[in-house]
């Protein structure tokens, strides 16, 4: 019975304790719920918190941020630059609360926006600390570049470098450091500068460089800018000018032919103006002047090979080595050709062989000759074609003054227009010949000194004037065609190329002033030969004396009387012969008159001299 009572009491006590435990547990659960709810109330939209990745599916990543339900983040926010999903379970990740709906117990998160928030905070800290930020230039935009520093920022073109950038496309894709000039988070605007960093670096180097520069020192520099007159070289915050004349001992047309911006070169300090911070540099001074040993290296008669570097009207300049150029004058290019311009023989860039004709190191000049490489054909031409010999060749050129005939070895002979014909009046050689005709000519003269070969065509025949006196003796009557009429007389053609002149005084026994208007060119007339001068190639004719025998006698008398006595016996003999001819004519006339008188039955009359 007692046991039963005790058990009942124990049960009652257990029930009391059980009731007390239930009360304590309810109170603890309520407290925890209050604490949980209190913790959830600390989150706000736009706040960045740390969450734990608890699930990953095809479209979303679930992140536990300590709320009743997990937040979702689109899977694409976890892709890296290569497009690969980079996410693992239980990873800690910073996210931003985009949507916080307590009633619906819904949370939307963003990893990208959380990262941008952190970037803006970092940009603020960098700007305040005057520090630098690293970014990638993504593309060109109006006025400058777009730079990715976690968010997109703007780099003005004027802040991209210390000097204007010629090729802006070369900057795209480069990862560089920048300073934040200004930023505005509300406007999503960030302005960067690379120039500020470079200026700071240059200034720190500049003072060190200025202290180290001295005349004669060899320094390393970077080509900063190239102009037509030289190169600006950055020696380390200090720019020096390398003038075009100090780049090389040789010829430099433009510095850009040898160097480009960004090249590293060694230069020598020629002068330094510390007050104005001007530095003159030289590059050719790093090697000896080649002209100091040129006289021994290129003695007269030396055969050299060189490159044609430039052409002028008077010759070609040939570089025999860097810094030494020689001139081949046009007159020294060919023995036989008359070179009007060197471009007819050589071109810039050609490699030619020449002989040193003269060298003057003090004037930095070398005279070269190309034609001296081969023997002078003019030395042998006189032996091959002696004066008086006959040659045959093709007409290579026709000019106003004559024709050029190709002989051999590129030697041309000239037939002057006066040596084409003895008798023909030629206004232009093209009247008789054309280019390419084969002709014969006689060698008249060879002038080796002046390289002239004189030929004649008419000399292949005898001069018809030599026998004109035999064909037209004095006193002979001729028939000819009028070729020209002038105020002083009429020109009459006796035969082709042989003309005589009827002076105005010999036209008529009556005095006339001019024959113009009385005769016409092409008319045929008869005249008497009065005199012939073969040396001057002249024939004197008369019209008024035709058929007048007494005039024949007077012509002879006049001719004899006007003749000056010769200082030799030949003159006396000539005069005596003329007198005998005159006497014979007189006797012949007397005999004819006597015969006529006998026929008429009259007494013959005496004819006096």
C-alpha positions as CSV (number, residue, x, y, z in Angstrom):
1,X,0.0,0.0,0.0
2,X,2.8,2.3,1.0
3,X,4.6,1.5,-2.1
4,X,1.6,2.4,-4.1
5,X,1.4,5.7,-2.3
6,X,5.0,6.4,-2.8
7,X,4.7,5.6,-6.5
8,X,1.8,7.9,-6.8
9,X,3.7,10.6,-5.1
10,X,6.6,10.0,-7.4
11,X,4.4,10.2,-10.4
12,X,3.0,13.5,-9.2
13,X,6.5,14.9,-8.6
14,X,7.5,13.7,-12.1
15,X,4.5,15.4,-13.6
16,X,5.4,18.6,-11.9
17,X,9.0,18.4,-13.1
18,X,7.8,17.5,-16.6
19,X,5.5,20.6,-16.6
20,X,8.4,22.8,-15.5
21,X,10.7,21.4,-18.3
22,X,8.0,22.1,-20.9
23,X,7.7,25.6,-19.7
24,X,11.5,26.2,-19.8
25,X,11.7,24.7,-23.3
26,X,9.0,26.9,-24.6
27,X,10.6,30.0,-23.1
28,X,14.0,29.0,-24.7
29,X,12.5,28.4,-28.2
30,X,10.7,31.7,-28.1
31,X,14.0,33.4,-27.1
32,X,15.8,31.8,-30.0
33,X,13.1,32.8,-32.4
34,X,13.2,36.3,-31.2
35,X,17.0,36.3,-31.6
36,X,16.7,34.9,-35.1
37,X,14.1,37.4,-36.1
38,X,16.2,40.1,-34.6
39,X,19.2,39.0,-36.7
40,X,17.2,39.0,-39.9
41,X,16.0,42.5,-39.2
42,X,19.7,43.7,-39.5
43,X,19.7,43.2,-43.3
44,X,18.8,46.0,-45.7
45,X,18.5,46.2,-49.5
46,X,21.8,47.3,-51.0
47,X,23.8,45.9,-48.1
48,X,26.7,43.6,-48.8
49,X,26.9,40.5,-46.7
50,X,28.8,37.2,-46.7
51,X,26.9,34.1,-47.5
52,X,27.5,30.3,-47.9
53,X,26.8,28.5,-51.1
54,X,24.5,25.5,-50.3
55,X,23.3,24.5,-53.8
56,X,24.2,24.9,-57.5
57,X,21.9,24.1,-60.3
58,X,21.8,24.9,-64.0
59,X,20.3,28.4,-63.7
60,X,20.9,29.5,-60.1
61,X,23.2,29.3,-57.1
62,X,21.5,29.2,-53.7
63,X,23.3,31.1,-51.0
64,X,22.5,31.0,-47.2
65,X,22.8,34.5,-45.7
66,X,21.2,33.5,-42.4
67,X,17.6,34.2,-43.4
68,X,14.5,31.9,-43.3
69,X,15.0,31.1,-46.9
70,X,18.1,31.0,-49.1
71,X,18.9,33.8,-51.7
72,X,19.2,33.1,-55.4
73,X,22.0,34.3,-57.7
74,X,21.9,33.8,-61.5
75,X,24.5,31.2,-62.5
76,X,26.1,33.5,-65.1
77,X,27.5,35.8,-62.3
78,X,29.9,33.0,-61.4
79,X,31.4,32.7,-64.9
80,X,35.0,33.7,-65.3
81,X,36.5,35.5,-68.3
82,X,36.7,32.3,-70.3
83,X,33.0,31.5,-69.6
84,X,33.7,28.7,-67.2
85,X,31.5,28.3,-64.1
86,X,33.7,28.9,-61.0
87,X,31.6,27.9,-57.9
88,X,31.9,25.2,-55.2
89,X,29.5,24.2,-52.3
90,X,30.2,25.7,-48.9
91,X,32.3,28.5,-50.6
92,X,32.0,31.9,-48.8
93,X,30.9,34.7,-51.2
94,X,30.2,38.3,-50.8
95,X,26.7,39.2,-52.1
96,X,24.5,42.3,-52.2
97,X,20.9,42.2,-51.0
98,X,18.9,43.3,-54.0
99,X,15.4,42.4,-52.8
100,X,14.4,41.8,-49.2
101,X,10.7,40.7,-48.8
102,X,10.1,39.7,-45.2
103,X,6.4,39.0,-45.8
104,X,7.0,36.6,-48.6
105,X,10.3,35.4,-47.0
106,X,12.0,36.1,-50.4
107,X,15.7,37.2,-50.9
108,X,17.3,38.1,-54.2
109,X,21.1,38.4,-54.2
110,X,23.8,39.6,-56.6
111,X,27.5,38.7,-56.6
112,X,28.4,41.2,-59.4
113,X,26.8,44.1,-57.7
114,X,28.5,43.2,-54.4
115,X,31.8,43.2,-56.3
116,X,31.1,46.7,-57.7
117,X,30.3,48.0,-54.3
118,X,33.6,46.8,-53.1
119,X,35.3,48.4,-56.1
120,X,33.7,51.8,-55.5
121,X,34.8,51.6,-51.8
122,X,38.3,50.7,-53.0
123,X,38.3,53.6,-55.6
124,X,37.3,56.0,-52.8
125,X,40.1,54.8,-50.6
126,X,42.6,55.0,-53.5
127,X,41.6,58.5,-54.4
128,X,41.8,59.7,-50.9
129,X,45.2,58.1,-50.4
130,X,46.5,59.4,-53.9
131,X,47.4,55.8,-54.7
132,X,47.2,53.9,-58.0
133,X,44.7,51.4,-59.4
134,X,45.4,48.8,-62.1
135,X,43.0,48.4,-65.1
136,X,42.7,47.1,-68.6
137,X,42.1,49.4,-71.5
138,X,39.1,47.8,-73.2
139,X,38.4,50.0,-76.2
140,X,38.6,53.4,-77.8
141,X,35.8,55.9,-77.1
142,X,35.3,59.5,-78.1
143,X,38.0,61.6,-76.6
144,X,40.0,58.7,-75.0
145,X,39.7,55.1,-73.8
146,X,37.4,52.9,-71.7
147,X,39.2,51.2,-68.8
148,X,38.0,48.2,-66.8
149,X,39.0,48.7,-63.1
150,X,36.2,46.4,-61.8
151,X,33.8,49.0,-63.1
152,X,34.2,51.0,-66.4
153,X,36.2,54.2,-66.1
154,X,37.2,56.9,-68.6
155,X,40.8,57.6,-69.6
156,X,41.1,60.9,-71.5
157,X,43.4,60.8,-74.5
158,X,45.4,63.7,-73.0
159,X,46.0,61.7,-69.9
160,X,47.1,58.5,-71.6
161,X,50.8,59.4,-72.1
162,X,53.3,62.2,-71.8
163,X,53.1,62.9,-75.5
164,X,50.3,62.5,-78.1
165,X,49.8,58.9,-79.1
166,X,49.9,58.4,-82.9
167,X,48.4,54.9,-83.0
168,X,45.6,54.8,-80.4
169,X,44.7,51.2,-81.3
170,X,48.0,50.0,-79.9
171,X,46.8,51.0,-76.4
172,X,43.8,48.7,-76.4
173,X,44.3,45.5,-74.4
174,X,47.1,46.9,-72.3
175,X,47.1,46.5,-68.5
176,X,48.4,49.7,-66.9
177,X,48.4,51.6,-63.6
178,X,46.3,54.7,-63.2
179,X,45.6,57.5,-60.8
180,X,42.0,58.4,-60.0
181,X,41.5,62.1,-60.9
182,X,37.8,62.2,-59.8
183,X,34.9,59.9,-59.3
184,X,31.1,60.2,-58.8
185,X,29.3,57.0,-57.6
186,X,25.8,58.4,-58.2
187,X,26.7,59.2,-61.8
188,X,28.7,56.1,-62.2
189,X,31.6,58.2,-63.4
190,X,35.4,57.7,-62.9
191,X,38.2,59.7,-64.6
192,X,41.7,58.2,-64.6
193,X,45.1,59.4,-65.5
194,X,48.2,57.6,-66.6
195,X,50.1,60.8,-67.4
196,X,50.2,61.8,-63.7
197,X,52.1,58.6,-62.9
198,X,54.5,59.0,-65.8
199,X,55.2,62.7,-64.9
200,X,55.9,61.7,-61.3
201,X,58.3,58.9,-62.4
202,X,60.0,61.2,-65.0
203,X,60.5,63.9,-62.4
204,X,62.1,61.5,-60.0
205,X,64.5,60.3,-62.7
206,X,65.1,63.7,-64.2
207,X,67.1,65.1,-61.4
208,X,69.3,62.0,-61.4
209,X,69.9,62.2,-65.1
210,X,70.7,65.9,-65.1
211,X,73.3,65.3,-62.4
212,X,74.9,62.5,-64.5
213,X,75.1,64.3,-67.9
214,X,78.5,65.5,-69.0
215,X,80.1,66.2,-72.4
216,X,81.8,63.2,-74.0
217,X,79.8,60.7,-72.0
218,X,78.1,57.8,-73.8
219,X,74.6,57.3,-72.7
220,X,71.7,55.0,-73.5
221,X,68.4,56.6,-74.5
222,X,65.0,55.8,-76.1
223,X,63.9,57.4,-79.4
224,X,61.0,59.7,-78.3
225,X,60.3,61.6,-81.5
226,X,61.5,61.7,-85.1
227,X,61.6,64.7,-87.4
228,X,63.1,65.4,-90.7
229,X,66.1,67.2,-89.1
230,X,66.8,64.7,-86.3
231,X,65.8,62.5,-83.5
232,X,64.7,63.4,-79.9
233,X,66.1,61.0,-77.4
234,X,64.9,60.5,-73.9
235,X,67.9,60.0,-71.7
236,X,65.8,59.5,-68.6
237,X,63.5,62.5,-68.0
238,X,65.7,64.7,-70.1
239,X,65.4,65.0,-73.9
240,X,68.5,65.4,-76.2
241,X,68.6,66.2,-79.9
242,X,70.5,63.9,-82.2
243,X,70.8,66.0,-85.4
244,X,70.5,64.2,-88.7
245,X,74.1,65.2,-89.6
246,X,75.4,63.5,-86.4
247,X,73.6,60.2,-86.9
248,X,76.1,58.7,-89.4
249,X,79.3,59.6,-91.3
250,X,77.3,58.5,-94.4
251,X,74.3,59.9,-96.1
252,X,70.9,59.9,-94.2
253,X,67.9,61.1,-96.1
254,X,65.5,60.8,-93.2
255,X,66.1,59.5,-89.7
256,X,63.0,57.3,-89.9
257,X,64.9,55.2,-92.5
258,X,67.1,54.0,-89.6
259,X,65.1,54.2,-86.4
260,X,61.6,54.3,-85.0
261,X,59.9,55.6,-81.9
262,X,60.7,53.4,-78.9
263,X,64.1,52.1,-80.2
264,X,66.9,52.0,-77.6
265,X,70.1,53.6,-78.9
266,X,73.6,54.6,-77.6
267,X,74.6,58.2,-78.1
268,X,77.4,60.5,-77.1
269,X,76.9,63.9,-75.4
270,X,78.4,66.5,-77.6
271,X,77.3,69.6,-75.6
272,X,75.2,70.3,-72.5
273,X,73.6,73.6,-71.7
274,X,72.7,73.1,-68.0
275,X,71.0,76.4,-67.6
276,X,68.5,75.8,-70.5
277,X,68.7,72.0,-70.1
278,X,69.6,71.5,-73.7
279,X,71.6,68.4,-74.8
280,X,73.2,67.9,-78.2
281,X,73.9,64.3,-79.0
282,X,76.0,62.4,-81.6
283,X,76.0,58.8,-82.8
284,X,78.6,58.9,-85.6
285,X,81.1,60.1,-83.0
286,X,81.1,56.7,-81.5
287,X,83.2,55.4,-84.4
288,X,86.3,56.9,-86.2
289,X,85.8,59.2,-89.2
290,X,86.4,57.0,-92.2
291,X,88.0,60.0,-94.1
292,X,91.1,59.9,-91.8
293,X,92.3,56.7,-93.6
294,X,90.6,57.2,-97.0
295,X,93.7,58.4,-98.9
296,X,95.7,55.3,-98.1
297,X,92.7,53.0,-98.6
298,X,91.5,54.6,-101.9
299,X,94.6,55.7,-103.8
300,X,94.3,56.9,-107.3
301,X,93.8,54.0,-109.7
302,X,92.2,51.8,-107.1
303,X,89.2,49.7,-108.3
304,X,86.2,50.0,-106.0
305,X,82.6,48.7,-105.8
306,X,79.9,50.9,-104.4
307,X,76.2,51.6,-104.2
308,X,74.6,54.4,-106.1
309,X,72.9,56.5,-103.4
310,X,71.7,59.6,-105.4
311,X,71.6,61.0,-108.9
312,X,72.0,64.6,-110.1
313,X,72.0,66.3,-113.5
314,X,75.8,66.2,-113.5
315,X,76.5,62.7,-112.2
316,X,75.9,59.9,-109.7
317,X,77.1,59.7,-106.1
318,X,78.4,56.2,-105.1
319,X,78.9,55.1,-101.5
320,X,82.1,53.0,-101.4
321,X,81.7,52.6,-97.6
322,X,79.6,54.1,-94.9
323,X,80.6,57.8,-94.7
324,X,82.6,57.9,-98.0
325,X,80.9,58.8,-101.2
326,X,82.5,59.4,-104.6
327,X,81.1,61.2,-107.7
328,X,81.0,59.7,-111.1
329,X,80.6,62.6,-113.5
330,X,78.5,62.0,-116.6
331,X,81.6,62.6,-118.7
332,X,83.2,59.6,-116.9
333,X,80.4,57.1,-117.6
334,X,81.1,56.1,-121.2
335,X,83.9,56.5,-123.7
336,X,81.6,56.6,-126.6
337,X,78.1,57.7,-125.5
338,X,77.3,61.3,-124.7
339,X,75.4,60.8,-121.5
340,X,72.9,63.6,-120.9
341,X,71.7,62.3,-117.5
342,X,73.2,59.6,-115.3
343,X,69.8,57.9,-115.1
344,X,70.4,56.7,-118.7
345,X,73.2,54.5,-117.3
346,X,72.6,53.8,-113.6
347,X,69.8,53.9,-111.1
348,X,69.7,54.5,-107.3
349,X,70.5,51.3,-105.5
350,X,72.7,49.9,-108.3
351,X,76.1,48.3,-107.4
352,X,78.7,49.7,-109.8
353,X,82.4,49.2,-110.3
354,X,84.6,52.2,-110.8
355,X,88.2,53.5,-110.7
356,X,89.4,56.2,-108.3
357,X,90.5,59.2,-110.5
358,X,91.2,61.7,-107.7
359,X,90.9,61.9,-103.9
360,X,90.9,64.9,-101.6
361,X,90.3,63.9,-98.0
362,X,90.5,67.6,-96.8
363,X,87.4,68.4,-99.0
364,X,85.9,64.9,-98.4
365,X,85.7,64.3,-102.1
366,X,86.5,61.3,-104.4
367,X,86.3,61.4,-108.1
368,X,85.4,58.1,-109.8
369,X,85.2,56.9,-113.3
370,X,83.2,54.0,-114.8
371,X,84.5,54.2,-118.4
372,X,88.0,53.6,-117.2
373,X,87.1,50.0,-116.3
374,X,87.3,49.1,-120.0
375,X,89.9,50.2,-122.6
376,X,89.3,53.4,-124.5
377,X,88.1,52.5,-128.0
378,X,89.3,55.9,-129.3
379,X,92.9,54.8,-128.8
380,X,92.5,52.2,-131.5
381,X,90.0,53.8,-133.8
382,X,92.6,55.8,-135.8
383,X,94.4,52.5,-136.6
384,X,91.3,50.7,-137.5
385,X,89.9,53.6,-139.6
386,X,92.7,55.8,-141.0
387,X,91.9,59.1,-142.5
388,X,90.8,58.7,-146.2
389,X,89.4,55.2,-145.7
390,X,85.8,54.4,-146.5
391,X,83.4,53.1,-143.9
392,X,79.8,51.8,-144.1
393,X,77.3,52.0,-141.3
394,X,73.7,52.6,-140.4
395,X,72.3,56.1,-139.7
396,X,71.6,56.3,-136.0
397,X,70.4,59.8,-135.7
398,X,69.5,62.8,-138.0
399,X,69.9,66.4,-136.8
400,X,69.6,69.9,-138.4
401,X,73.4,70.0,-138.8
402,X,74.1,66.5,-140.1
403,X,73.7,62.7,-139.7
404,X,75.3,60.3,-137.2
405,X,76.5,57.0,-138.6
406,X,77.1,54.1,-136.2
407,X,80.5,52.5,-136.8
408,X,81.4,50.1,-134.0
409,X,82.2,50.0,-130.3
410,X,79.3,52.5,-129.9
411,X,81.3,55.1,-131.8
412,X,79.3,57.4,-134.0
413,X,80.7,59.4,-136.9
414,X,79.2,62.7,-137.9
415,X,78.6,63.7,-141.6
416,X,78.1,67.4,-141.4
417,X,75.4,68.8,-143.7
418,X,78.0,70.6,-145.7
419,X,79.8,67.3,-146.4
420,X,76.7,65.5,-147.8
421,X,76.8,66.8,-151.4
422,X,79.1,69.0,-153.6
423,X,76.3,70.6,-155.5
424,X,72.9,70.0,-153.8
425,X,71.5,72.7,-151.6
426,X,70.2,70.8,-148.6
427,X,68.1,72.5,-146.0
428,X,67.8,69.4,-143.8
429,X,69.5,66.0,-144.1
430,X,66.1,64.2,-143.8
431,X,65.5,65.4,-147.4
432,X,67.9,62.7,-148.6
433,X,68.2,60.2,-145.7
434,X,66.2,58.5,-143.0
435,X,67.1,56.8,-139.7
436,X,68.3,53.3,-140.3
437,X,69.6,53.8,-143.8
438,X,72.9,52.1,-144.7
439,X,75.4,54.6,-146.1
440,X,79.0,54.8,-147.1
441,X,81.3,57.7,-146.1
442,X,84.9,58.7,-146.1
443,X,86.9,59.3,-142.9
444,X,87.9,63.0,-142.8
445,X,89.2,63.5,-139.3
446,X,89.6,61.7,-135.9
447,X,89.9,64.0,-132.8
448,X,90.7,61.6,-130.0
449,X,91.0,64.4,-127.4
450,X,87.5,65.6,-128.0
451,X,86.2,62.2,-129.1
452,X,85.0,63.3,-132.5
453,X,84.8,61.2,-135.7
454,X,84.3,63.3,-138.8
455,X,82.9,61.7,-142.0
456,X,82.0,62.9,-145.5
457,X,79.7,61.5,-148.1
458,X,80.4,63.9,-150.9
459,X,84.1,63.1,-150.7
460,X,83.4,59.7,-152.2
461,X,83.0,61.6,-155.5
462,X,85.1,64.1,-157.4
463,X,84.1,67.7,-156.9
464,X,82.3,68.8,-160.1
465,X,83.6,72.3,-159.7
466,X,87.1,71.2,-160.5
467,X,86.2,70.6,-164.1
468,X,83.6,73.2,-164.6
469,X,86.1,75.5,-166.5
470,X,86.6,72.7,-169.0
471,X,82.9,72.2,-169.5
472,X,82.1,75.9,-169.7
473,X,85.1,77.8,-171.2
474,X,85.0,81.6,-171.1
475,X,82.9,83.0,-174.0
476,X,80.7,79.9,-174.2
477,X,77.0,80.6,-174.5
478,X,74.8,78.5,-172.2
479,X,71.2,77.8,-171.7
480,X,70.0,77.7,-168.1
481,X,67.0,77.9,-165.8
482,X,66.5,80.9,-163.5
483,X,66.6,79.7,-159.9
484,X,66.5,83.1,-158.1
485,X,66.1,86.7,-158.8
486,X,67.5,89.5,-156.7
487,X,68.1,93.2,-156.9
488,X,71.7,92.7,-157.9
489,X,71.2,90.0,-160.5
490,X,69.8,86.7,-161.7
491,X,71.0,83.2,-160.7
492,X,71.0,80.7,-163.5
493,X,71.4,76.9,-163.1
494,X,73.8,75.5,-165.7
495,X,73.5,72.0,-164.4
496,X,72.4,70.4,-161.2
497,X,74.2,72.2,-158.4
498,X,76.2,74.5,-160.7
499,X,74.9,78.1,-160.9
500,X,76.1,81.3,-162.4
501,X,75.2,84.9,-161.8
502,X,74.1,87.4,-164.3
503,X,74.9,90.7,-162.6
504,X,72.4,93.5,-163.1
505,X,75.0,95.4,-165.0
506,X,75.3,92.4,-167.5
507,X,71.6,92.1,-168.2
508,X,71.2,94.8,-170.7
509,X,73.3,97.5,-172.5
510,X,70.8,99.9,-171.1
511,X,71.2,100.7,-167.5
512,X,68.6,99.0,-165.3
513,X,68.2,99.2,-161.5
514,X,66.8,95.7,-160.9
515,X,65.8,92.6,-162.8
516,X,62.9,91.9,-160.5
517,X,59.7,91.9,-162.5
518,X,61.4,91.5,-165.8
519,X,62.2,87.8,-165.4
520,X,60.6,84.9,-163.5
521,X,62.0,81.9,-161.6
522,X,61.8,78.8,-163.8
523,X,62.3,80.7,-167.1
524,X,65.0,79.5,-169.4
525,X,67.5,82.1,-170.7
526,X,70.7,82.2,-172.7
527,X,73.9,83.8,-171.3
528,X,77.5,84.0,-172.1
529,X,80.3,82.8,-169.7
530,X,82.4,85.8,-168.7
531,X,84.6,84.3,-166.0
532,X,84.9,81.2,-163.6
533,X,86.3,81.1,-160.1
534,X,86.5,77.5,-159.0
535,X,87.9,78.3,-155.6
536,X,85.0,80.5,-154.7
537,X,82.6,78.3,-156.8
538,X,81.4,81.3,-158.8
539,X,80.5,81.7,-162.5
540,X,80.0,85.2,-164.0
541,X,77.5,85.3,-166.8
542,X,76.3,88.0,-169.2
543,X,73.2,88.5,-171.4
544,X,74.0,91.8,-173.0
545,X,77.2,90.4,-174.6
546,X,75.6,87.5,-176.5
547,X,76.4,87.6,-180.2
548,X,78.7,90.6,-179.9
549,X,82.2,89.6,-181.2
550,X,83.6,93.0,-180.5
551,X,82.4,92.5,-177.0
552,X,84.2,89.2,-176.9
553,X,87.3,91.1,-177.7
554,X,86.6,93.8,-175.1
555,X,85.9,91.1,-172.5
556,X,89.3,89.6,-173.1
557,X,91.0,92.9,-173.1
558,X,89.2,93.9,-170.0
559,X,90.1,90.7,-168.3
560,X,93.7,90.9,-169.3
561,X,94.1,94.6,-168.4
562,X,92.5,94.1,-165.0
563,X,94.7,91.1,-164.2
564,X,97.4,92.0,-161.8
565,X,100.9,91.0,-162.9
566,X,102.0,87.9,-161.1
567,X,105.1,87.9,-159.0
568,X,106.2,84.7,-160.8
569,X,107.0,83.8,-164.4
570,X,103.7,81.8,-164.4
571,X,101.8,85.1,-164.3
572,X,103.8,86.5,-167.2
573,X,103.2,83.3,-169.2
574,X,99.4,83.5,-168.5
575,X,99.3,87.1,-169.7
576,X,101.3,86.3,-172.8
577,X,98.9,83.4,-173.6
578,X,95.9,85.7,-173.3
579,X,97.5,88.3,-175.6
580,X,98.2,85.6,-178.2
581,X,94.5,84.5,-178.0
582,X,93.4,88.1,-178.5
583,X,95.7,88.5,-181.5
584,X,94.4,85.3,-183.0
585,X,90.8,86.4,-182.6
586,X,91.7,89.7,-184.3
587,X,93.3,88.0,-187.2
588,X,90.4,85.6,-187.6
589,X,88.0,88.6,-187.7
590,X,90.1,90.3,-190.4
591,X,90.1,87.1,-192.5
592,X,86.4,86.8,-192.3
593,X,85.8,90.4,-193.4
594,X,88.2,90.1,-196.3
595,X,86.3,87.0,-197.4
596,X,83.0,88.8,-197.2
597,X,84.4,91.7,-199.2
598,X,85.6,89.4,-202.0
599,X,82.2,87.9,-202.2
600,X,80.6,91.3,-202.4
601,X,83.2,92.5,-204.9
602,X,84.4,95.3,-202.7
603,X,87.9,96.2,-201.6
604,X,88.9,94.7,-198.3
605,X,89.1,97.3,-195.4
606,X,91.9,97.2,-192.8
607,X,91.0,96.2,-189.4
608,X,92.9,97.9,-186.7
609,X,93.6,96.6,-183.3
